Amino acid sequence: MSFVKNDNQQLTVLDSTFNLTEREKRMLEKSWAKTFADKVFPAIDENIFSVLHSEKASRPNTPVNVIVGALILKEALNVTDDEIVEAMAFDIRYQYALHTTSFEEQPISDRTLSRFRARVLSYETEHDVDLIHECVVKMAKEISDFMDITPDKQRMDSLMVAANIRNLSLLELFYTCVANLCKIMDERGTKIPDEQHHYIEKDDYNKCIYHKRDMDATERTVIVMKDADILIKICDSTGDFDDTSEYQLLIRLLKERTIIDDDGSRRLRQKEEVENPSEVLLNPSDPEATFRYKAGGKHLGYVGNVVEAVGEKSSLVIDYDYQQNTYADNQFMKDYLNEKKDFSDGSFIVADGAYSGEENSRLASEHNLKLVTTNFTGRKPDEIYADFVFTDDGKYLIKCKNNCVPEDCIYDPGNDRSVAYFRISDCEGCPYKERCQPRFLKTRVRKEVSWKSVGRAKQLQYMQTEEFSEYAKFRNGVEAIPSLLRRRYHVDKIPVHGKKRTRLFFGFKIAALDFQKLLDYTNSLDSHASNKKTA
């Protein structure tokens, strides 16, 4: 299909709104459809998705802004693909919101949405470009302009997104991977040895996992592991299964969870022998999912990161990111700052302590942005270090808290520290000697201190100010975003697997959340105007 913009919004004599009574028209104007039609739908940039279509002259595509708008409404109103298609056919609010009231037949079928998602994912896989993220961020920019929200006041937070998978035991994991490979071998006509043929039989899973009580789980896992070895050798001899995910996942599982001893025999790895335990295969249904311990709980899946801009009357999510849940909050901040241009004077971004770091503070400063982190992570330095003076490059100590100048100073690049030497007379009578704890040598005193310690000590001092208290209160507002995404938009129940697929759904949920914020804003304006008129 060739790309054609859906920019012809002229009403026809058959427009369905002409059949409404005046009362029905007033009800339609007051519904959510009016806000979506006037502010959200025009903000969807169709040109972003032109790369998904052929440049040759052919049958025109289904209007992209209608598809994207329908997917946003699907998340906003918590309906399924089939329900959104039916609603567009029979509910004038959906038609009005998506500017299809003049269409003789609604342009979306039951397969339109799934095919669109497939094309977007295929393009991302090939070009590493997330078109949905680009569209949602650009749409948020236009909506924020209407809501009079600038990026001068921002706050950032992350949330764990559960993968839609079960946490398998090691026995279940081995069995599932082996059974999956057996099934694909059987489908392709490869003979399965008699001893392993039971893996393709019905109810064998329950027999192996739950009914065999004569052996413990570890013994059964070893048996399945040996069966996996046999099947892998058969597949390697033919080379017919190298392109299958079932074969690749079993190879990965054996590499991560087993080890070959010096005598050539394979055994299960002990817990401490597992390399990168957070990134091992958890479930073949979602091989990209990782696990992470956070806030005392174990999380399987991914992590989302949101940036919220705050105005005088409302707020809006203006950017987001989505990664495996081993991705650090600190790196989210770094990625965000690296992508942005300079901000206006007085701009700031507030986040919790997990986003802190000297590198992030430097990047923020380069973009004319103040980074404030509201709690402290790691070891707390003594506050006397806040008054230590370093050179501009942060490598050499110039003066200590007691205004003493070192006789000599060198930089230790291995530990990223300044090693300063003071006179013994300077340190013996120093009132901060017990807190500083320098090392007294025979002829002089040695003190090692890093620029990072000085920065962290200054942060501790700043956290005791009234200004910091106001920033902390400001940051607390972003805590509502993860809660809303879980309760209203069911972010932990995304019905697909894989990072790219779940990220696509996550993007539309962010767009739906922004639509709700826009709707609340317009309703508040209407209420204010009504009160003024009444007064």
Phi, psi and omega per residue, in radians:
M1 nan 2.525 3.093
S2 -1.616 2.710 -3.084
F3 -1.508 2.221 3.076
V4 -2.334 2.207 3.142
K5 -1.212 2.516 3.106
N6 -1.664 1.140 -3.079
D7 -1.830 0.089 3.112
N8 -1.680 1.662 -3.049
Q9 -1.850 0.407 -3.093
Q10 -1.222 2.379 3.118
L11 -1.299 2.582 3.075
T12 -1.958 2.968 -3.138
V13 -1.178 -0.293 3.139
L14 -1.646 0.141 -3.111
D15 -0.997 2.300 -3.045
S16 -1.178 -0.357 3.133
T17 -1.235 -0.348 3.127
F18 -1.205 -0.332 -3.122
N19 -1.526 -0.021 -3.106
L20 -1.473 2.604 3.013
T21 -1.349 2.935 3.135
E22 -1.076 -0.659 3.123
R23 -1.135 -0.751 3.123
E24 -1.144 -0.637 3.101
K25 -1.125 -0.702 3.117
R26 -1.134 -0.686 3.106
M27 -1.123 -0.698 3.120
L28 -1.137 -0.695 -3.136
E29 -1.149 -0.488 -3.121
K30 -1.590 -0.089 -3.097
S31 -1.456 3.032 3.102
W32 -1.099 -0.411 -3.075
A33 -1.094 -0.602 -3.132
K34 -1.110 -0.824 3.140
T35 -1.116 -0.730 3.138
F36 -1.136 -0.772 -3.099
A37 -1.139 -0.640 -3.045
D38 -1.506 -0.567 -2.996
K39 -2.031 -0.673 -3.070
V40 -1.491 -0.894 -3.081
F41 -1.007 -0.793 3.113
P42 -1.164 -0.344 -3.114
A43 -1.458 -0.113 3.115
I44 -1.402 2.022 -3.094
D45 -1.525 1.865 -3.137
E46 -1.177 -0.514 -3.062
N47 -1.075 -0.450 3.114
I48 -1.029 -0.594 -3.049
F49 -1.703 0.142 3.129
S50 -1.119 -0.440 -3.123
V51 -1.189 -0.236 -3.130
L52 -1.447 -0.124 -3.028
H53 -2.095 2.817 -3.100
S54 -1.268 2.565 3.071
E55 -1.452 -0.238 -3.132
K56 -1.361 2.668 3.101
A57 -1.214 2.105 -3.134
S58 -2.767 -2.924 -3.119
R59 -1.047 2.288 -3.101
P60 -1.154 2.646 -3.117
N61 -1.310 2.811 2.949
T62 -1.118 2.387 -3.096
P63 -0.886 2.100 -3.049
V64 -1.172 -0.672 -3.123
N65 -1.167 -0.471 3.059
V66 -1.221 -0.732 3.134
I67 -1.123 -0.874 -3.123
V68 -1.099 -0.742 3.102
G69 -1.075 -0.697 3.114
A70 -1.127 -0.671 3.133
L71 -1.206 -0.574 3.057
I72 -1.195 -0.785 3.110
L73 -1.107 -0.606 3.117
K74 -1.013 -0.757 3.128
E75 -1.338 -0.654 -3.099
A76 -1.150 -0.645 -3.069
L77 -1.804 0.047 3.048
N78 0.996 0.974 3.100
V79 -2.154 2.933 3.141
T80 -1.585 3.042 3.082
D81 -1.020 -0.818 -3.124
D82 -1.100 -0.676 -3.120
E83 -1.200 -0.632 3.123
I84 -1.210 -0.623 3.095
V85 -1.148 -0.775 3.114
E86 -1.140 -0.690 -3.130
A87 -1.129 -0.663 3.110
M88 -1.141 -0.517 -3.128
A89 -1.349 -0.559 -2.983
F90 -2.122 -0.228 -3.077
D91 -1.914 2.022 -3.063
I92 -1.186 -0.378 3.114
R93 -1.113 -0.727 3.114
Y94 -1.161 -0.737 3.122
Q95 -1.102 -0.731 -3.141
Y96 -1.146 -0.744 -3.131
A97 -1.103 -0.633 -3.071
L98 -1.751 0.200 3.063
H99 1.017 0.729 3.139
T100 -2.073 0.334 -3.119
T101 -1.168 -0.379 -3.131
S102 -1.645 -0.043 -3.139
F103 -1.300 2.361 3.065
E104 -1.128 -0.625 3.089
E105 -2.435 2.414 -3.116
Q106 -1.097 2.406 -2.954
P107 -1.399 -0.018 -3.063
I108 -1.936 2.313 3.068
S109 -1.959 -3.063 -3.095
D110 -1.190 -0.355 -3.117
R111 -1.783 -0.175 -3.073
T112 -1.049 -0.810 -3.073
L113 -1.177 -0.776 -3.126
S114 -1.149 -0.666 3.117
R115 -1.183 -0.656 3.105
F116 -1.110 -0.798 3.116
R117 -1.063 -0.692 3.139
A118 -1.108 -0.716 3.130
R119 -1.161 -0.707 3.121
V120 -1.102 -0.769 3.138
L121 -1.166 -0.681 3.114
S122 -1.100 -0.730 3.128
Y123 -1.152 -0.700 3.129
E124 -1.140 -0.690 3.116
T125 -1.096 -0.679 -3.083
E126 -1.403 -0.656 -3.009
H127 -2.013 -0.071 -3.123
D128 0.995 0.739 3.105
V129 -2.188 2.144 3.137
D130 -1.595 1.707 -3.089
L131 -1.174 -0.599 -3.128
I132 -1.145 -0.756 3.104
H133 -1.052 -0.773 3.130
E134 -1.062 -0.742 -3.131
C135 -1.173 -0.806 -3.081
V136 -1.153 -0.723 3.139
V137 -1.146 -0.724 3.123
K138 -1.171 -0.676 3.093
M139 -1.119 -0.718 3.119
A140 -1.094 -0.608 3.119
K141 -1.099 -0.775 -3.131
E142 -1.193 -0.684 3.127
I143 -1.170 -0.693 3.141
S144 -1.126 -0.582 3.077
D145 -1.103 -0.726 3.113
F146 -1.153 -0.666 -3.106
M147 -1.445 0.042 3.129
D148 1.035 0.778 3.096
I149 -1.941 2.157 3.091
T150 -1.873 2.798 3.135
P151 -1.403 0.393 -3.126
D152 -1.281 -0.527 -3.124
K153 -2.130 1.901 -3.078
Q154 -2.218 2.707 3.008
R155 -2.490 2.590 -3.007
M156 -2.260 2.521 3.076
D157 -2.717 2.808 3.124
S158 -2.154 2.840 3.095
L159 -2.552 2.483 3.051
M160 -1.300 2.321 3.102
V161 -1.976 2.020 -3.079
A162 -1.254 2.331 3.012
A163 -1.288 2.560 -3.097
N164 -1.441 1.031 -3.100
I165 -2.387 2.864 3.084
R166 -1.710 2.505 3.103
N167 -1.368 1.769 -3.048
L168 -1.411 2.560 2.958
S169 -1.259 2.931 -3.123
L170 -1.091 -0.664 3.100
L171 -1.117 -0.817 3.129
E172 -1.086 -0.665 -3.129
L173 -1.142 -0.836 3.117
F174 -1.095 -0.798 -3.097
Y175 -1.079 -0.791 -3.097
T176 -1.077 -0.756 -3.132
C177 -1.159 -0.727 3.127
V178 -1.166 -0.780 -3.141
A179 -1.098 -0.685 3.117
N180 -1.091 -0.716 3.122
L181 -1.188 -0.693 3.110
C182 -1.052 -0.709 -3.119
K183 -1.145 -0.709 3.140
I184 -1.251 -0.562 3.066
M185 -1.147 -0.722 3.128
D186 -1.155 -0.685 3.127
E187 -1.101 -0.582 -3.099
R188 -1.611 0.092 3.043
G189 1.418 0.273 3.091
T190 -1.465 2.303 -3.101
K191 -1.213 2.263 3.097
I192 -1.740 2.281 3.118
P193 -0.943 2.612 -3.078
D194 -1.000 -0.660 -3.093
E195 -1.187 -0.393 3.138
Q196 -1.846 0.014 -3.062
H197 -1.177 -0.393 -3.081
H198 -1.162 -0.315 -3.118
Y199 -1.130 -0.398 -3.138
I200 -1.727 0.053 3.134
E201 -1.473 2.616 -3.134
K202 -1.174 2.466 3.105
D203 1.203 0.131 3.120
D204 -1.177 -0.536 3.135
Y205 -1.032 -0.860 -3.130
N206 -1.128 -0.665 3.130
K207 -1.089 -0.766 -3.074
C208 -1.303 -0.731 -3.019
I209 -1.439 -0.709 -2.962
Y210 -1.948 -0.486 -2.960
H211 -1.710 -0.323 3.138
K212 -1.445 1.724 -3.101
R213 -1.771 -0.072 -3.127
D214 -1.369 -0.219 3.097
M215 -2.276 2.597 3.089
D216 -1.395 3.039 -3.033
A217 -1.100 -0.654 -3.123
T218 -1.137 -0.731 3.128
E219 -1.121 -0.718 3.108
R220 -1.166 -0.626 3.106
T221 -1.120 -0.686 3.116
V222 -1.103 -0.687 3.121
I223 -1.114 -0.798 3.127
V224 -1.121 -0.644 3.106
M225 -1.079 -0.738 3.116
K226 -1.162 -0.647 3.053
D227 -1.098 -0.664 3.110
A228 -1.091 -0.707 3.112
D229 -1.051 -0.747 -3.132
I230 -1.121 -0.789 -3.114
L231 -1.159 -0.655 3.127
I232 -1.115 -0.692 3.125
K233 -1.128 -0.674 3.095
I234 -1.114 -0.777 -3.138
C235 -1.146 -0.671 3.135
D236 -1.149 -0.580 -3.105
S237 -1.212 -0.493 -3.131
T238 -1.707 -0.587 -3.097
G239 1.272 0.169 -3.075
D240 -1.428 -0.177 -3.028
F241 -2.022 0.162 -3.117
D242 -1.066 -0.480 -3.079
D243 -1.556 -0.005 -3.079
T244 -1.623 2.501 3.113
S245 -1.194 -0.529 3.141
E246 -1.089 -0.757 3.114
Y247 -1.173 -0.796 -3.101
Q248 -1.120 -0.669 -3.132
L249 -1.227 -0.620 3.100
L250 -1.203 -0.675 3.054
I251 -1.052 -0.783 3.131
R252 -1.085 -0.761 -3.134
L253 -1.070 -0.782 3.132
L254 -1.110 -0.657 -3.140
K255 -1.193 -0.685 -3.066
E256 -1.418 -0.598 -2.973
R257 -1.943 -0.073 3.119
T258 -2.263 2.901 3.132
I259 -2.529 2.538 3.123
I260 -1.734 2.099 -3.135
D261 -1.307 3.076 -3.106
D262 -1.083 -0.497 -3.136
D263 -1.448 0.049 3.088
G264 1.566 -0.024 -3.137
S265 -1.538 2.556 -3.136
R266 -1.685 2.407 3.092
R267 -2.430 2.843 3.087
L268 -1.250 2.486 3.067
R269 -1.268 2.498 2.962
Q270 -1.243 2.830 -3.075
K271 -0.974 -0.726 -3.103
E272 -1.329 -0.194 3.133
E273 -1.564 -0.194 -3.123
V274 -1.250 2.186 3.136
E275 -1.521 2.419 -3.132
N276 0.821 1.075 -3.048
P277 -1.034 -0.424 3.136
S278 -1.275 -0.308 -3.032
E279 -1.956 0.149 -3.134
V280 -1.278 2.852 3.111
L281 -1.129 2.201 -3.134
L282 -1.795 -0.636 -3.120
N283 -2.785 2.219 -3.111
P284 -1.090 -0.287 3.090
S285 -1.175 -0.496 3.132
D286 -2.482 1.408 -3.060
P287 -1.178 -0.240 -3.135
E288 -1.543 -0.240 -3.099
A289 -1.167 2.468 3.109
T290 -2.166 2.977 3.092
F291 -2.160 2.714 -3.070
R292 -2.669 2.421 3.023
Y293 -1.558 2.169 3.123
K294 -2.622 2.358 3.130
A295 0.959 0.661 3.078
G296 1.366 0.102 -3.131
G297 -2.208 2.808 3.111
K298 -1.759 2.205 -3.073
H299 -2.048 2.268 3.095
L300 -1.911 2.162 3.077
G301 2.414 -2.120 -2.942
Y302 -2.387 3.093 3.107
V303 -2.354 2.342 3.067
G304 -1.864 2.569 3.127
N305 -2.224 2.299 -3.086
V306 -2.165 2.525 3.046
V307 -2.056 2.112 -3.095
E308 -1.964 2.220 3.033
A309 -1.679 2.474 -3.030
V310 -2.095 2.264 3.065
G311 -1.882 -2.928 -3.110
E312 -1.214 -0.616 -3.038
K313 -2.042 -0.205 -3.047
S314 -2.793 -3.136 3.111
S315 -2.470 2.887 -3.082
L316 -2.694 2.445 3.036
V317 -1.355 2.008 -3.051
I318 -1.782 -0.197 3.106
D319 -2.800 2.779 3.108
Y320 -2.703 2.866 3.057
D321 -2.503 2.862 -3.046
Y322 -2.677 2.130 -3.086
Q323 -2.507 3.101 2.983
Q324 -1.114 2.627 -2.958
N325 -1.303 0.040 2.997
T326 -1.475 -0.078 -3.133
Y327 -1.242 2.305 -3.043
A328 -1.416 2.522 3.054
D329 -1.021 -0.658 3.115
N330 -0.996 -0.678 -3.139
Q331 -1.274 -0.598 3.059
F332 -0.998 -0.792 3.137
M333 -1.107 -0.745 -3.138
K334 -1.096 -0.764 3.123
D335 -1.073 -0.756 -3.113
Y336 -1.104 -0.770 -3.115
L337 -1.194 -0.619 -3.141
N338 -1.162 -0.457 -3.095
E339 -1.539 -0.227 -3.004
K340 -1.709 2.729 3.039
K341 -1.628 -3.029 -3.101
D342 -1.186 2.552 3.104
F343 -1.762 2.897 3.106
S344 -1.285 2.833 -3.112
D345 -1.044 2.449 3.124
G346 1.492 0.051 -3.132
S347 -1.294 2.570 3.111
F348 -2.597 2.773 3.041
I349 -2.329 2.321 -3.071
V350 -2.043 2.351 3.129
A351 -2.597 3.032 3.117
D352 -1.412 3.106 -3.009
G353 -1.105 -0.370 -3.134
A354 -1.158 -0.320 -3.139
Y355 -1.609 0.002 -3.029
S356 -1.342 2.994 3.113
G357 2.627 2.543 3.138
E358 -1.068 -0.682 -3.129
E359 -1.133 -0.729 3.129
N360 -1.173 -0.681 3.097
S361 -1.107 -0.690 3.122
R362 -1.147 -0.779 3.127
L363 -1.080 -0.744 3.130
A364 -1.081 -0.740 3.133
S365 -1.099 -0.658 3.118
E366 -1.110 -0.488 3.132
H367 -1.686 0.274 3.131
N368 1.068 0.655 -3.094
L369 -2.195 2.363 3.102
K370 -1.633 2.154 3.111
L371 -1.735 2.135 3.118
V372 -2.114 2.134 3.066
T373 -1.900 2.337 -2.863
T374 -1.685 -0.038 2.991
N375 -2.542 2.893 -2.970
F376 -1.862 2.307 3.084
T377 -2.029 2.600 3.116
G378 1.487 -2.975 -3.086
R379 -1.283 2.357 -3.127
K380 -1.564 2.178 3.084
P381 -1.368 2.829 3.054
D382 -1.171 2.487 -3.061
E383 -1.197 -0.234 3.114
I384 -1.128 -0.424 -3.126
Y385 -1.184 -0.298 3.128
A386 -1.117 -0.409 -3.121
D387 -1.736 0.115 3.019
F388 -1.311 2.439 -3.088
V389 -1.926 2.247 3.134
F390 -2.002 2.885 2.966
T391 -1.189 2.899 -3.064
D392 -1.062 -0.529 -3.135
D393 -1.446 -0.049 3.080
G394 1.285 0.360 -3.068
K395 -1.842 -0.463 -3.007
Y396 -2.221 2.312 3.106
L397 -1.373 2.264 -3.125
I398 -1.757 -0.695 -3.047
K399 -2.699 2.515 -3.126
C400 -1.686 -3.063 -3.117
K401 -1.046 -0.581 -3.095
N402 -1.574 0.250 3.124
N403 1.111 0.462 3.069
C404 -1.597 2.429 -3.126
V405 -1.764 2.274 -3.134
P406 -1.187 2.574 3.063
E407 -1.220 -0.638 -3.104
D408 -2.569 2.655 -3.135
C409 -2.653 2.308 3.094
I410 -2.238 2.814 -3.140
Y411 -1.868 2.258 3.100
D412 -1.755 1.713 -3.075
P413 -1.182 -0.474 -3.128
G414 -1.106 -0.670 -3.133
N415 -1.879 0.037 -3.122
D416 0.921 0.892 -3.114
R417 -2.294 2.739 2.993
S418 -1.713 2.264 3.117
V419 -1.900 1.885 -3.059
A420 -1.928 2.577 3.125
Y421 -2.110 2.165 -3.121
F422 -1.959 2.842 3.024
R423 -1.247 2.529 -3.134
I424 -1.070 -0.654 -3.128
S425 -1.109 -0.549 3.129
D426 -1.200 -0.623 -3.020
C427 -1.621 -0.453 -3.083
E428 -1.106 -0.695 -3.112
G429 -1.729 0.230 -3.088
C430 -1.271 2.272 3.137
P431 -1.210 -0.219 -3.116
Y432 -1.834 0.241 -3.030
K433 -1.035 -0.741 -3.095
E434 -1.186 -0.564 3.140
R435 -1.463 -0.562 -3.131
C436 -1.348 -0.675 3.123
Q437 0.903 1.053 3.047
P438 -1.320 2.963 -3.127
R439 -1.805 2.033 -3.127
F440 -1.463 2.098 3.061
L441 -1.743 -3.017 -3.095
K442 -1.190 -0.741 -3.031
T443 -1.974 -0.224 -3.112
R444 -2.766 -3.127 -3.083
V445 -2.065 2.321 -3.113
R446 -1.835 2.329 3.095
K447 -2.370 2.163 3.084
E448 -1.849 2.278 3.119
V449 -2.677 2.520 -3.133
S450 -1.851 2.727 3.075
W451 -1.114 -0.540 3.113
K452 -1.100 -0.681 3.122
S453 -1.109 -0.664 3.106
V454 -1.128 -0.776 3.123
G455 -1.098 -0.694 3.142
R456 -1.212 -0.619 3.097
A457 -1.166 -0.665 3.082
K458 -1.147 -0.623 3.093
Q459 -1.121 -0.696 3.107
L460 -1.083 -0.727 3.107
Q461 -1.132 -0.730 -3.112
Y462 -1.135 -0.557 -3.112
M463 -1.178 -0.192 3.132
Q464 -1.669 0.044 -3.094
T465 -1.584 2.829 3.101
E466 -1.196 -0.608 3.124
E467 -1.063 -0.758 3.126
F468 -1.124 -0.650 3.125
S469 -1.052 -0.659 3.105
E470 -1.186 -0.689 3.086
Y471 -1.096 -0.700 -3.140
A472 -1.109 -0.713 3.088
K473 -1.123 -0.678 3.124
F474 -1.101 -0.715 -3.112
R475 -1.174 -0.543 -3.088
N476 -1.011 -0.451 -3.122
G477 -1.132 -0.472 -3.097
V478 -1.279 -0.257 3.127
E479 -1.092 -0.355 3.140
A480 -1.233 -0.447 -3.072
I481 -1.118 -0.936 3.089
P482 -1.009 -0.661 3.129
S483 -1.112 -0.766 3.118
L484 -1.126 -0.745 -3.126
L485 -1.099 -0.542 3.136
R486 -1.426 -0.835 -3.020
R487 -1.341 -0.809 -3.022
R488 -1.621 -0.603 -3.033
Y489 -1.938 0.072 2.957
H490 0.894 0.898 -3.068
V491 -1.172 -0.367 3.126
D492 -1.505 0.034 -3.119
K493 -2.198 0.670 3.102
I494 -1.153 2.212 -2.959
P495 -1.455 0.500 3.112
V496 -2.397 2.974 3.137
H497 -2.094 2.721 3.093
G498 1.725 2.600 -3.067
K499 -1.126 -0.798 -3.072
K500 -1.183 -0.728 -3.133
R501 -1.156 -0.803 -3.131
T502 -1.200 -0.558 3.100
R503 -1.136 -0.628 3.097
L504 -1.058 -0.828 3.113
F505 -1.120 -0.681 3.132
F506 -1.059 -0.700 3.122
G507 -1.077 -0.746 3.122
F508 -1.213 -0.525 3.069
K509 -1.187 -0.642 3.057
I510 -1.108 -0.750 3.107
A511 -1.085 -0.694 3.112
A512 -1.133 -0.693 3.095
L513 -1.100 -0.726 3.103
D514 -1.131 -0.653 3.085
F515 -1.080 -0.722 3.121
Q516 -1.122 -0.693 3.100
K517 -1.131 -0.692 3.081
L518 -1.111 -0.729 -3.141
L519 -1.102 -0.741 3.091
D520 -1.091 -0.664 -3.135
Y521 -1.160 -0.821 -3.138
T522 -1.146 -0.638 3.096
N523 -1.122 -0.653 3.116
S524 -1.176 -0.624 3.085
L525 -1.140 -0.757 3.126
D526 -1.096 -0.703 3.139
S527 -1.147 -0.705 3.136
H528 -1.147 -0.740 3.126
A529 -1.122 -0.680 3.130
S530 -1.131 -0.709 3.129
N531 -1.141 -0.684 3.115
K532 -1.136 -0.717 -3.123
K533 -1.142 -0.711 3.140
T534 -1.140 -0.710 3.137
A535 -1.164 nan nan
